């Protein structure tokens, strides 16, 4: 049965044609019984045929169908073709133009024509035994179906427009949700990329420096080579622990649910980071100004990663015998960071354009991290040589 209903919905003109054939059959029967003579029948039969045709084509051309029906009504009045079953086509045409949501003039014309049809028919074909008051009452009663047809059609049009608006809104919201999901995925990928870069770039850089040093002093100073290998081992374990934490978050969505929980680095571990960098051969002067106090976790992690990346860059780009300094300044409303070195500095494109061939992503990551907590970052060469990174991290993110 459902397939049959679907078939009918797919072929609306066929359904209308079926009802038009039935209407024409009843109207033809009326024309044969109620008209006498060849002349009246020659007028009545084409009229009812055209009215039935209007029913068949009502959804294909609703405005033209309405005009045809009204014109046939004028022909009926002019050629004395009384009210007959085919005049039902006028109700159908009025409903159709009101429901289709076409030009407003067509809907208004249908309403006016329907309201005038009954009074005109009472004037053209009056009943001799009825009074004027009776004719008025009959005209009002006969006008009700035309008014109801228009009201039903207009209500259907309004309801359909409302549902179309709801469907459009649902589609728009679905697209917005998809866009938000894509943005969230991109942001998460960027965050993971920053974390991986910070972990891999720093720890691998330390391991490379220590490995080169161990290879250089392996024969002359075995004890120093052993210390370098121990540093490589501990650094590698730390990198693996942080990598496991990141991969655990990717698999479960929560670091606590992964097999191993590793706390996020914070400001308190910067001094330990500086000691490891010193052990890797970079001279670093570390100083804290102001009163240390707990900070938001996002600010703590951002500060640690900025110092980590800055010292890694100093070791990579500063050249031999480079020295660096790290300053942490606690303000009432935030934390200030200043990392400087006296080396050669980075190439211009690395800190201005983000680098090419995969280079320069560390500074891009710094800017992204600082922007996420509402802070400011300034990175560039020092006037006297070397490189400087300055950041201000507020306690409350900017809105």
C-alpha positions as CSV (number, residue, x, y, z in Angstrom):
1,X,0.0,0.0,0.0
2,X,2.9,2.4,0.8
3,X,4.3,1.8,-2.7
4,X,1.0,2.7,-4.2
5,X,0.9,6.0,-2.2
6,X,4.5,6.7,-3.3
7,X,3.5,6.1,-6.9
8,X,0.6,8.6,-6.6
9,X,2.9,11.2,-5.1
10,X,5.3,10.8,-7.9
11,X,2.6,11.3,-10.5
12,X,0.3,14.2,-9.4
13,X,-0.8,15.0,-12.9
14,X,-2.0,11.4,-13.4
15,X,-4.1,11.6,-10.2
16,X,-5.6,15.0,-11.2
17,X,-6.4,13.5,-14.7
18,X,-8.2,10.6,-13.1
19,X,-10.4,13.0,-11.1
20,X,-10.9,15.2,-14.2
21,X,-12.2,12.2,-16.2
22,X,-14.7,11.4,-13.4
23,X,-15.8,15.0,-13.3
24,X,-16.2,15.1,-17.0
25,X,-18.3,11.9,-16.9
26,X,-20.7,13.3,-14.4
27,X,-20.8,16.7,-16.2
28,X,-21.4,15.0,-19.6
29,X,-24.3,13.1,-18.1
30,X,-25.7,16.4,-16.8
31,X,-25.3,18.0,-20.2
32,X,-27.2,15.2,-21.9
33,X,-30.0,15.2,-19.3
34,X,-30.4,18.8,-18.6
35,X,-30.0,20.4,-22.0
36,X,-32.3,20.0,-24.9
37,X,-31.4,20.7,-28.5
38,X,-28.2,20.5,-30.5
39,X,-27.3,24.2,-29.9
40,X,-27.3,24.2,-26.1
41,X,-25.4,20.8,-26.0
42,X,-22.8,22.1,-28.4
43,X,-22.1,24.9,-25.9
44,X,-22.4,22.9,-22.7
45,X,-20.3,19.9,-23.6
46,X,-17.1,21.9,-24.7
47,X,-17.6,24.1,-21.5
48,X,-17.6,21.1,-19.1
49,X,-14.8,19.5,-21.1
50,X,-12.6,22.6,-20.6
51,X,-13.5,22.8,-16.9
52,X,-12.5,19.2,-16.5
53,X,-9.3,19.8,-18.4
54,X,-8.5,22.7,-15.9
55,X,-8.7,20.1,-13.1
56,X,-6.2,17.9,-14.8
57,X,-3.7,20.7,-15.4
58,X,-4.2,22.6,-12.1
59,X,-0.8,21.8,-10.6
60,X,1.2,22.3,-13.9
61,X,-0.1,25.8,-14.5
62,X,-2.2,27.0,-11.5
63,X,-2.4,30.7,-12.6
64,X,-3.4,29.8,-16.2
65,X,-5.9,27.3,-15.0
66,X,-7.6,29.9,-12.7
67,X,-7.8,32.4,-15.6
68,X,-9.3,29.6,-17.8
69,X,-11.9,28.7,-15.2
70,X,-12.9,32.4,-14.6
71,X,-13.2,32.9,-18.4
72,X,-15.4,29.8,-18.7
73,X,-17.5,31.2,-15.9
74,X,-18.1,34.3,-18.0
75,X,-18.9,32.1,-21.0
76,X,-21.5,30.2,-18.9
77,X,-23.1,33.5,-17.9
78,X,-23.0,34.9,-21.4
79,X,-24.3,31.7,-23.2
80,X,-26.7,30.6,-20.5
81,X,-25.0,27.4,-19.4
82,X,-26.4,26.9,-15.9
83,X,-24.5,25.8,-12.9
84,X,-23.3,22.2,-13.3
85,X,-21.0,19.6,-11.7
86,X,-18.1,20.8,-13.8
87,X,-18.2,24.1,-11.9
88,X,-16.5,22.2,-9.1
89,X,-13.3,23.1,-11.1
90,X,-13.5,26.6,-9.7
91,X,-13.2,25.4,-6.1
92,X,-10.2,23.3,-7.2
93,X,-8.6,26.2,-9.0
94,X,-9.1,28.6,-6.1
95,X,-7.6,26.1,-3.6
96,X,-4.6,25.4,-5.9
97,X,-3.5,29.0,-6.5
98,X,-3.8,29.7,-2.8
99,X,-1.8,26.6,-1.8
100,X,0.9,26.8,-4.5
101,X,2.5,30.0,-3.2
102,X,2.6,31.6,-6.6
103,X,1.9,35.3,-7.4
104,X,-0.2,36.9,-4.8
105,X,-2.5,38.5,-7.4
106,X,-3.6,35.0,-8.5
107,X,-4.6,34.0,-5.0
108,X,-6.5,37.3,-4.5
109,X,-8.2,37.0,-7.9
110,X,-9.3,33.5,-7.1
111,X,-10.8,34.6,-3.8
112,X,-12.7,37.5,-5.4
113,X,-13.9,35.4,-8.3
114,X,-15.2,32.7,-5.9
115,X,-17.0,35.2,-3.7
116,X,-18.7,36.7,-6.8
117,X,-19.6,33.4,-8.4
118,X,-22.6,32.6,-6.2
119,X,-24.3,36.1,-6.4
120,X,-23.8,36.2,-10.1
121,X,-25.4,32.8,-10.5
122,X,-28.4,33.9,-8.4
123,X,-28.9,36.9,-10.5
124,X,-28.4,35.1,-13.8
125,X,-30.5,32.0,-12.9
126,X,-32.9,33.1,-10.2
127,X,-35.5,30.8,-8.7
128,X,-38.9,32.3,-9.3
129,X,-40.4,31.1,-6.0
130,X,-37.6,32.6,-3.8
131,X,-37.6,36.2,-2.5
132,X,-34.7,38.6,-2.6
133,X,-33.8,37.9,1.0
134,X,-33.8,34.2,0.1
135,X,-31.5,34.7,-2.8
136,X,-29.1,36.7,-0.6
137,X,-29.1,33.9,1.9
138,X,-28.5,31.3,-0.8
139,X,-25.7,33.4,-2.2
140,X,-24.0,33.7,1.2
141,X,-24.3,30.0,1.8
142,X,-23.0,29.1,-1.7
143,X,-20.0,31.5,-1.2
144,X,-18.9,29.7,1.9
145,X,-17.3,26.7,0.0
146,X,-15.3,29.1,-2.1
147,X,-14.0,31.0,0.9
148,X,-13.2,27.7,2.7
149,X,-11.3,26.5,-0.4
150,X,-9.2,29.7,-0.4
151,X,-8.6,29.5,3.4
152,X,-7.5,25.9,3.3
153,X,-5.2,26.5,0.4
154,X,-3.6,29.6,2.0
155,X,-3.2,27.7,5.3
156,X,-1.5,24.8,3.5
157,X,0.8,27.3,1.8
158,X,1.7,28.9,5.1
159,X,2.3,25.6,6.8
160,X,4.4,24.3,4.0
161,X,6.5,27.5,4.1
162,X,6.9,27.0,7.8
163,X,8.1,23.4,7.4
164,X,10.4,24.5,4.5
165,X,11.9,27.1,6.8
166,X,12.4,24.5,9.6
167,X,14.1,22.2,7.1
168,X,16.3,24.9,5.9
169,X,17.2,25.9,9.4
170,X,18.0,22.2,10.3
171,X,20.2,21.9,7.2
172,X,22.0,25.1,8.1
173,X,22.5,24.0,11.7
174,X,23.8,20.7,10.4
175,X,26.3,22.4,8.2
176,X,27.3,24.7,11.1
177,X,27.9,21.7,13.3
178,X,30.0,20.0,10.6
179,X,32.0,23.2,10.2
180,X,32.5,23.5,14.0
181,X,33.5,19.9,14.2
182,X,36.1,20.5,11.4
183,X,37.4,23.5,13.2
184,X,37.6,21.5,16.5
185,X,39.5,18.7,14.7
186,X,41.9,21.2,13.1
187,X,42.5,22.9,16.5
188,X,43.1,19.6,18.1
189,X,45.5,18.5,15.4
190,X,47.4,21.8,15.8
191,X,47.6,21.3,19.5
192,X,48.9,17.8,19.2
193,X,51.4,19.0,16.5
194,X,52.7,21.7,18.9
195,X,53.1,19.1,21.7
196,X,54.9,16.6,19.4
197,X,57.1,19.3,18.0
198,X,58.1,20.6,21.5
199,X,58.7,17.1,22.9
200,X,60.6,15.7,19.8
201,X,62.6,18.9,18.9
202,X,63.9,19.6,22.4
203,X,64.6,16.0,23.5
204,X,66.1,14.9,20.3
205,X,68.2,18.0,20.1
206,X,69.6,17.2,23.5
207,X,70.2,13.6,22.6
208,X,72.0,14.6,19.4
209,X,74.3,17.1,21.2
210,X,75.1,14.5,23.9
211,X,75.7,11.8,21.3
212,X,78.1,14.0,19.4
213,X,79.9,14.9,22.6
214,X,80.1,11.2,23.7
215,X,81.6,10.2,20.3
216,X,84.2,13.0,20.6
217,X,85.4,12.1,24.1
218,X,84.8,8.3,24.0
219,X,88.5,7.4,23.9
220,X,90.0,10.4,25.8
221,X,87.4,10.7,28.6
222,X,85.3,7.6,29.1
223,X,83.7,9.0,32.2
224,X,82.3,12.0,30.3
225,X,81.1,9.8,27.5
226,X,79.3,7.7,30.1
227,X,77.6,10.7,31.6
228,X,76.6,11.8,28.1
229,X,75.1,8.4,27.4
230,X,73.2,8.5,30.7
231,X,71.8,11.9,29.8
232,X,70.8,10.5,26.4
233,X,69.1,7.6,28.2
234,X,67.1,9.8,30.6
235,X,66.2,12.3,27.9
236,X,64.9,9.5,25.7
237,X,62.8,8.0,28.6
238,X,61.3,11.4,29.2
239,X,60.5,11.9,25.6
240,X,58.9,8.4,25.5
241,X,56.8,9.2,28.6
242,X,55.5,12.4,27.1
243,X,54.8,10.6,23.8
244,X,52.9,7.9,25.6
245,X,50.8,10.6,27.3
246,X,50.0,12.3,24.0
247,X,49.1,9.0,22.3
248,X,47.0,8.0,25.3
249,X,45.0,11.2,25.0
250,X,44.5,10.4,21.3
251,X,43.2,6.9,22.0
252,X,41.0,7.6,25.0
253,X,40.3,11.4,25.0
254,X,41.6,11.6,28.6
255,X,45.1,11.4,29.9
256,X,43.9,9.7,33.1
257,X,42.4,6.9,31.1
258,X,45.6,6.0,29.4
259,X,47.8,3.4,30.8
260,X,50.3,5.9,32.3
261,X,49.5,9.4,33.6
262,X,52.2,12.0,33.2
263,X,51.6,15.5,34.6
264,X,51.8,18.4,32.2
265,X,55.0,20.4,32.5
266,X,54.7,23.6,34.5
267,X,56.7,26.7,35.6
268,X,58.2,24.8,38.5
269,X,60.0,22.5,36.1
270,X,61.7,25.2,34.1
271,X,64.6,25.2,36.5
272,X,65.0,21.4,35.9
273,X,64.8,22.1,32.2
274,X,67.5,24.7,32.4
275,X,69.7,22.2,34.3
276,X,69.3,19.6,31.6
277,X,70.2,22.2,28.9
278,X,73.2,23.2,30.9
279,X,74.2,19.5,31.0
280,X,73.9,19.4,27.2
281,X,76.6,22.1,27.0
282,X,74.6,25.4,26.7
283,X,75.5,28.1,29.2
284,X,72.2,29.4,30.6
285,X,71.7,32.1,33.2
286,X,68.3,31.6,35.0
287,X,66.6,34.1,37.2
288,X,63.1,34.6,38.8
289,X,61.8,38.0,39.7
290,X,58.7,38.6,41.8
291,X,56.9,36.2,44.1
292,X,56.3,32.7,42.6
293,X,52.7,31.5,42.9
294,X,50.4,29.0,41.3
295,X,49.2,29.9,37.8
296,X,46.4,28.5,35.5
297,X,47.5,25.2,34.0
298,X,47.3,26.7,30.5
299,X,49.7,29.5,31.4
300,X,52.1,27.1,33.2
301,X,52.3,24.8,30.2
302,X,52.7,27.7,27.7
303,X,55.5,29.2,29.8
304,X,57.4,25.9,30.0
305,X,57.0,25.2,26.2
306,X,58.2,28.7,25.3
307,X,61.3,28.4,27.4
308,X,61.9,24.9,26.1
309,X,61.5,25.9,22.4
310,X,63.6,29.1,22.9
311,X,66.5,27.2,24.4
312,X,66.3,24.5,21.7
313,X,66.5,27.3,19.0
314,X,69.5,28.8,20.8
315,X,71.3,25.5,20.7
316,X,70.3,24.9,17.0
317,X,70.9,28.3,15.6
318,X,73.2,30.1,18.0
319,X,76.4,28.6,16.9
320,X,79.4,27.5,19.0
321,X,80.0,28.9,22.5
322,X,76.5,30.5,22.6
323,X,75.2,31.6,26.0
324,X,71.6,32.2,27.0
325,X,69.6,33.8,29.8
326,X,66.1,33.0,31.0
327,X,64.0,35.5,33.1
328,X,60.7,34.8,34.7
329,X,58.9,37.8,36.1
330,X,55.8,37.4,38.2
331,X,53.4,40.4,37.8
332,X,50.2,41.0,39.7
333,X,48.2,40.2,36.5
334,X,50.4,37.7,34.7
335,X,53.7,36.2,34.0
336,X,56.5,37.7,31.9
337,X,59.1,35.6,30.0
338,X,62.4,36.8,28.5
339,X,64.8,34.4,26.8
340,X,67.9,35.8,25.1
341,X,71.1,34.4,23.6
342,X,74.3,36.0,22.3
343,X,74.7,33.6,19.3
344,X,74.2,34.2,15.6
345,X,70.4,34.2,15.8
346,X,67.9,32.5,13.4
347,X,67.4,33.3,9.8
348,X,64.9,36.1,9.0
349,X,62.4,33.8,7.3
350,X,62.3,31.5,10.3
351,X,60.8,34.1,12.7
352,X,58.9,36.3,10.1
353,X,57.4,33.9,7.6
354,X,57.3,30.7,9.6
355,X,60.1,29.0,7.6
356,X,60.1,26.6,4.7
357,X,60.6,22.9,4.3
358,X,59.2,22.2,7.7
359,X,61.4,24.7,9.6
360,X,60.3,27.6,11.7
361,X,57.3,25.7,13.2
362,X,58.6,26.2,16.7
363,X,58.0,30.0,16.6
364,X,54.6,29.4,15.0
365,X,53.7,27.0,17.8
366,X,54.8,29.7,20.3
367,X,52.6,32.3,18.8
368,X,49.7,29.9,18.8
369,X,50.2,28.9,22.4
370,X,50.5,32.5,23.5
371,X,47.4,33.4,21.5
372,X,45.4,30.7,23.2
373,X,46.0,32.2,26.7
374,X,45.4,35.7,25.4
375,X,49.0,36.8,25.7
376,X,51.5,38.6,23.5
377,X,54.8,37.4,22.0
378,X,57.7,39.2,20.4
379,X,60.5,37.3,18.7
380,X,63.4,38.7,16.7
381,X,67.1,39.5,16.7
382,X,68.7,41.5,19.5
383,X,70.3,44.9,18.6
384,X,73.7,43.7,19.9
385,X,73.5,40.3,18.3
386,X,71.8,37.1,19.1
387,X,68.1,36.4,19.5
388,X,65.4,37.4,21.9
389,X,62.0,36.0,22.7
390,X,59.7,38.0,25.0
391,X,56.2,36.9,26.1
392,X,53.6,38.2,28.5
393,X,51.0,35.7,29.7
394,X,48.0,37.2,31.5
395,X,46.2,35.3,34.3
396,X,42.9,35.7,32.6
397,X,42.4,34.9,28.8
398,X,41.3,37.8,26.6
399,X,37.7,37.7,25.4
